[in-house]
């Protein structure tokens, strides 16, 4: 009798896990429907995904999977940066980098020092340029991932044998409004600054809108174009960490990154 009861419990647990998996996969498909009709242009410009403080592959997987699964862009490379700045390819998903909006995911061994990571980007950019012949890139940084991209651009504006920065998406991050180095940003750079807001409370739970928004005054005089986008929704969509798990926001980002004249 005891073994029968134990067997029933085990079967119940298995059925529960299967039900959760089914619901999760169903919700994934449902949430992603907003990307079904997104139309984009294709090029060989690689989009580099930079996670925030303590971030790893999970931090940017949703972006990449959604873009890849909907044919918007192509998951191409996962790049690893060791503690001492050595760059290597963790995984190559394609035989060759093509004109299909290649996506490059960065994984830092030391993922809690944005200034250091920004300096390590010098090696990353040389690696992409020399090994994969990538000539142009977009940066997408969530939270302090934006700091890494920004610091790289203002600290190393004249790096040789490196791809040119084309577009920069900064999600839920703030910048020193008096930074004099901002003049080092590429004059051809297009910037999209995104802030999240839970309902109308003025914050995504970590970054206040009025702290994220001033980036515009800082960079506008020195870049080709600047746009600010406020995403206001419930906590499950607009909370700081959920901003990189949000297909609705993915749609806005895709249209900015992969079209020459996006209408946001």
Secondary structure, 3 states (H helix, E strand, C coil): CHHHHHHHHHHHHHHHHHHHHHHHHHHHHHHHHHHCCCCCCCCCCEEEEECCCCCCHHHHHHHHHHHHHCCCCEEEEEEEECCCCCEEEEEECCCCCCCCCEEEEEEECCCCCHHHHHHHHHHHHHHHHHHHCCCEEEEEEECHHHHHHHHHHHHCCCCCCCCEEEEEEEECCCCCCCCHHHHHCCCCCEEEEEEEEECCCCECCCCEHHHHCCHHHHHHHHCCEEEEEEEEECHHHHCHHHHHCCHHHHHHHHHHHCCCCCCC
